[in-house]
């Protein structure tokens, strides 16, 4: 199978954004279009370089080191919840591959945390939202506000070095 280039991937995501903007303007709730945006972003952008979910994550908590993915102890998390990415994409006036690429890059930080740390985010009401004082630039603000320490994910660093 021929590998799809980045411009083609971005053009498909642009089409998904425009579709979701039309559905939103028609007055439909976000549940009617969220998946139509989430899936293309995941398959066309997040997975574009291959690898595993582990190697695509930028950070992890120290408590996750040595734990295996798939044993129910770990949670893969968007550092900035998806609803912020969706909102910014749907608010774009000029939906082009360049504008979409900029938004995707801003929000692509992924993190591994433990189930207990995920419950801590929930208890602090930060599981799916950023802190009220978020400066819109620090992708790790939720974890800092919840007292969850993060370290660079060495699996991801090694993969990026070998590109």
Secondary structure, DSSP 4 states (H G I P E B T S, - for coil): -PPPPHHHHHHHHHHHHHHHHHHHHTT--GGGTHHHHHHHIIIIIITTT-S-HHHH--EE-GGGTTPPTTSSSEEEEESS-HHHHHHHHHT-SS--HHHHHHHHHHT--EEEEEHHHHHHHHHTT-SSS--TT--SS-TTHHHHHHT---EE-HHHHHHHHT-
